[in-house]
Structure formats: C-alpha cells, structure tokens
Amino acid sequence: MSKYLKKIKSLKKISKSILISSKFLIAKKDNIKIYYAPFDYINSKAKIMIVGITPGFQQMLQSFQVINEGKSLKEVKNLSSFKGSMRTTLIKYLDELEVNKKLKIKSCESLFNKDSKYLHTTSLVKYPVFDKGKNYSGANILKKKILLDFIEENFLKELKTLKKAIIIPLGNTVSSTIEYLNNKYDLKLACFLKGFPHPSGANARKNIQFKENKINMKILLRNK
C-alpha cells in the first residue's frame, strides 16, 4: 500500500491514462482488471457498515486527488462516499428504518460529517474493477474467481471485524455475496439487512424493493 501512496503523492498530473495503467494494476484475468485506489481505511469501531460492489472510476479519480493534496486515507472515505442524490436516498431509507434512533443521533445524515465515527463505508472489492475497460457492474461476481478470491482475502476480514455492526448491503449482488460469506464461514452476523436496495438513481425499483423488505429489516434492527 505504501508504495502506491508514494506514487500517488508524486504525481504532477492526474488523468485516466495514468490511473488506469500498469503503474496501479493489481491483478487481471481475461477482461477483468483490478487497480489500486486509496480506499484502505477501516473504521474498526463503526456501528454501521455500508457495502457497495466496487468503487467506480469517478470515486477512483477523487481518491487520487485527495491523497495527492496531502490528505489522509480517512479523508478519502469521508469525501468520496455516496455523493449526490444517492446519498440523499440512502439517508432517507436509513431514517425510515430508524437506524438513527438505534445510533442515538438525530438523522443518519450526520454519519457523513460530525458522526462519521459510527460509519464504515466499503465495497466487496475495495479497489476499482474494470470489465473491458468499463466500470464493473457486479454481474456474476461469485463466478469470477479473481474477484471471489479478492473478496475472501480482503473483504472477509472487514466483515469479521465488524460483524456486530449494522450491515447495509447496497443491492442484491452485495446481499447475495454477504449471505454466501455468512453461510460459508458461519459468521453469525448480528444485523445484516438483506434486501436493502441500491439507492442509485438508475435503480428504478429501489422504492418498491425498500417497501417490500422494510418490515423484515425493522424486525432485524429491533432484535439487535
């Protein structure tokens, strides 16, 4: 990790051709390539863990800029997590589930600023993944050995560290992957909100999915 951070800090120019190059390539197989980005910070004392599939190129670009400016790995997470309308929807869902009351805060909006000590954001594959040069969508993730190996070597450690936290999977791909790990490794996750929708504007069914699973998720939270 330190060698990559030194490379990022020394960059005089940040562009797509520099980021997606052999300089930051970690692993590849067929059309799948994994590149380094500084998303290594783990908030081991978090009370809520929000999990995506993998950072996209825009998050990658912003993370390089933050490190290049001399900021910390923690600041990368704070500045790059779920920007714009996706964050607004995510906060709305969390407050509807009364996660804020569970954490004894006014609204989950503050998780992204003054109450960030309670939050850990991460991804199944914490570094950016590209499929044929485009952001990887998560399709057949458990059938792609390069990604499953990475998940079991890296994300699994985070999951074990934070298995007593409220775990929010963003979408069905993340839900099914965490469920697979939970069953395979008998993790006994304390509060895994299976069925939580991805809050992206591109997800036309997100509100329907949230309503369908809301009661079960509230029961899980109540029993935690």
C-alpha positions as CSV (number, residue, x, y, z in Angstrom):
1,M,0.0,0.0,0.0
2,S,2.7,2.5,1.0
3,K,4.5,2.2,-2.4
4,Y,1.2,3.1,-4.2
5,L,0.6,6.1,-1.9
6,K,4.1,7.4,-2.7
7,K,3.4,7.1,-6.4
8,I,0.1,9.0,-6.0
9,K,1.7,11.8,-3.9
10,S,4.4,12.2,-6.5
11,L,2.0,12.6,-9.5
12,K,2.2,16.0,-11.1
13,K,-0.9,15.3,-13.2
14,I,-3.9,13.0,-12.6
15,S,-5.6,11.6,-15.6
16,K,-7.4,8.5,-16.7
17,S,-4.4,7.2,-18.7
18,I,-2.2,7.5,-15.5
19,L,-4.8,5.9,-13.1
20,I,-5.7,3.0,-15.4
21,S,-2.2,1.9,-16.2
22,S,0.3,-0.8,-15.3
23,K,1.6,1.5,-12.6
24,F,-1.5,0.9,-10.5
25,L,-2.6,-2.5,-11.8
26,I,-3.0,-5.1,-9.0
27,A,-4.5,-8.1,-10.8
28,K,-6.1,-9.1,-14.1
29,K,-7.8,-12.1,-15.6
30,D,-9.4,-12.1,-19.1
31,N,-11.4,-8.9,-19.3
32,I,-11.3,-8.1,-15.6
33,K,-8.7,-5.8,-14.2
34,I,-8.3,-4.5,-10.6
35,Y,-6.5,-1.3,-10.0
36,Y,-5.2,0.3,-6.7
37,A,-7.0,3.3,-5.2
38,P,-6.5,4.5,-1.7
39,F,-9.7,3.0,-0.1
40,D,-7.8,1.1,2.6
41,Y,-9.1,2.9,5.8
42,I,-11.1,0.7,8.1
43,N,-13.1,2.2,10.9
44,S,-13.0,-0.8,13.2
45,K,-15.2,0.8,15.8
46,A,-18.0,1.6,13.5
47,K,-21.6,0.8,14.4
48,I,-22.9,0.7,10.8
49,M,-21.2,-0.7,7.7
50,I,-22.4,0.3,4.3
51,V,-21.2,-2.0,1.5
52,G,-21.2,-1.4,-2.3
53,I,-19.8,-3.6,-5.1
54,T,-16.7,-1.7,-6.1
55,P,-15.6,1.9,-6.5
56,G,-16.2,3.4,-9.9
57,F,-13.8,5.5,-11.9
58,Q,-15.1,8.8,-10.6
59,Q,-14.5,7.7,-7.0
60,M,-11.1,6.5,-8.0
61,L,-10.2,9.8,-9.6
62,Q,-11.4,11.7,-6.5
63,S,-9.5,9.5,-4.1
64,F,-6.2,10.1,-6.1
65,Q,-6.8,13.8,-5.9
66,V,-7.4,13.8,-2.1
67,I,-4.2,11.8,-1.5
68,N,-2.3,14.0,-4.0
69,E,-3.4,17.0,-2.0
70,G,-1.8,15.5,1.2
71,K,-5.0,14.4,2.9
72,S,-5.4,11.1,4.8
73,L,-6.9,7.7,4.0
74,K,-9.8,8.5,6.4
75,E,-10.5,11.8,4.5
76,V,-10.6,9.8,1.2
77,K,-13.6,7.8,2.6
78,N,-15.3,10.9,4.1
79,L,-15.0,12.8,0.8
80,S,-15.8,10.0,-1.7
81,S,-18.7,8.1,-0.2
82,F,-22.1,8.1,-1.9
83,K,-22.2,11.7,-3.2
84,G,-25.3,13.5,-4.6
85,S,-28.8,12.1,-4.9
86,M,-27.7,8.5,-3.9
87,R,-26.7,9.8,-0.5
88,T,-30.0,11.6,-0.1
89,T,-31.9,8.4,-0.8
90,L,-29.7,6.3,1.4
91,I,-30.2,8.7,4.3
92,K,-34.0,8.7,3.7
93,Y,-34.1,4.9,3.8
94,L,-31.9,4.6,6.9
95,D,-34.0,7.2,8.8
96,E,-37.2,5.4,7.8
97,L,-35.8,2.2,9.3
98,E,-35.0,4.3,12.4
99,V,-31.3,3.5,12.3
100,N,-30.7,7.0,13.6
101,K,-32.6,6.1,16.8
102,K,-30.6,3.0,17.1
103,L,-27.4,5.1,17.0
104,K,-29.0,7.8,19.1
105,I,-28.5,10.5,16.5
106,K,-31.0,13.0,15.0
107,S,-30.6,11.8,11.4
108,C,-28.3,9.4,9.5
109,E,-27.3,12.5,7.5
110,S,-24.7,13.2,10.2
111,L,-23.0,9.9,9.6
112,F,-21.3,11.6,6.6
113,N,-20.0,14.5,8.7
114,K,-20.0,15.0,12.5
115,D,-21.0,11.4,13.4
116,S,-18.7,9.7,10.9
117,K,-17.1,7.8,13.8
118,Y,-20.1,5.5,13.7
119,L,-19.8,4.7,10.0
120,H,-17.6,2.5,7.9
121,T,-18.1,2.5,4.1
122,T,-16.6,-0.1,1.9
123,S,-17.1,-2.4,-1.1
124,L,-17.0,-6.1,-1.8
125,V,-13.9,-5.3,-3.9
126,K,-12.4,-2.2,-2.2
127,Y,-10.4,-1.3,-5.2
128,P,-11.8,-0.2,-8.6
129,V,-12.7,-3.1,-11.0
130,F,-13.0,-2.6,-14.8
131,D,-14.6,-5.1,-17.2
132,K,-13.4,-4.5,-20.8
133,G,-12.3,-1.0,-19.7
134,K,-15.6,0.0,-18.1
135,N,-16.8,0.2,-14.5
136,Y,-17.7,-3.4,-13.4
137,S,-21.4,-3.8,-12.7
138,G,-21.2,-6.8,-10.3
139,A,-22.5,-9.4,-12.8
140,N,-21.8,-13.0,-11.8
141,I,-19.4,-11.8,-9.1
142,L,-19.3,-15.2,-7.3
143,K,-18.4,-17.0,-10.5
144,K,-15.4,-14.8,-11.3
145,K,-12.5,-16.4,-9.4
146,I,-10.2,-13.3,-9.5
147,L,-12.9,-11.3,-7.7
148,L,-14.1,-14.0,-5.3
149,D,-10.5,-14.7,-4.2
150,F,-10.0,-11.0,-3.6
151,I,-13.2,-10.8,-1.6
152,E,-12.3,-13.7,0.6
153,E,-8.8,-12.4,1.1
154,N,-9.8,-8.8,1.9
155,F,-13.4,-8.0,2.4
156,L,-14.0,-11.1,4.6
157,K,-11.6,-9.6,7.2
158,E,-13.6,-6.4,7.3
159,L,-16.8,-8.4,7.7
160,K,-15.3,-10.4,10.6
161,T,-14.1,-7.2,12.3
162,L,-17.5,-5.5,12.0
163,K,-19.8,-8.5,12.3
164,K,-21.6,-6.9,15.3
165,A,-22.3,-3.7,13.4
166,I,-25.5,-3.0,11.4
167,I,-24.5,-4.1,7.9
168,I,-26.2,-2.4,4.9
169,P,-25.7,-4.1,1.6
170,L,-26.4,-1.8,-1.4
171,G,-28.4,-4.0,-3.8
172,N,-29.0,-7.7,-4.5
173,T,-25.4,-8.5,-5.7
174,V,-24.0,-7.3,-2.4
175,S,-26.7,-9.0,-0.4
176,S,-26.2,-12.4,-2.0
177,T,-22.4,-12.2,-1.7
178,I,-22.5,-11.3,2.0
179,E,-25.1,-14.1,2.6
180,Y,-22.7,-16.5,0.8
181,L,-19.8,-15.5,3.1
182,N,-22.0,-15.5,6.2
183,N,-23.1,-19.1,5.5
184,K,-19.7,-20.4,4.2
185,Y,-17.7,-19.0,7.2
186,D,-20.6,-19.2,9.8
187,L,-20.0,-15.6,10.7
188,K,-23.3,-15.2,12.7
189,L,-23.7,-11.5,11.6
190,A,-25.6,-9.6,14.2
191,C,-27.7,-7.4,12.0
192,F,-27.4,-8.0,8.2
193,L,-30.2,-6.0,6.4
194,K,-30.6,-8.4,3.5
195,G,-32.8,-6.9,0.7
196,F,-31.7,-3.3,1.2
197,P,-31.9,-1.7,-2.3
198,H,-29.2,0.1,-4.1
199,P,-30.0,3.8,-3.8
200,S,-28.7,4.8,-7.3
201,G,-31.0,6.9,-9.5
202,A,-30.5,4.1,-12.1
203,N,-32.3,1.6,-9.9
204,A,-36.0,2.1,-10.9
205,R,-37.2,-0.5,-8.5
206,K,-35.5,0.8,-5.4
207,N,-38.5,2.3,-3.6
208,I,-40.6,-0.9,-4.4
209,Q,-37.8,-3.1,-3.0
210,F,-37.4,-1.0,0.1
211,K,-41.2,-1.2,0.8
212,E,-41.2,-5.0,0.2
213,N,-38.3,-5.5,2.7
214,K,-38.9,-2.7,5.2
215,I,-40.8,-4.7,7.8
216,N,-38.3,-7.5,7.9
217,M,-35.4,-5.1,8.1
218,K,-37.1,-3.2,11.0
219,I,-37.5,-6.5,12.9
220,L,-33.8,-7.3,12.5
221,L,-32.9,-3.9,13.8
222,R,-35.3,-4.2,16.7
223,N,-33.8,-7.5,17.7
224,K,-30.2,-6.3,17.5
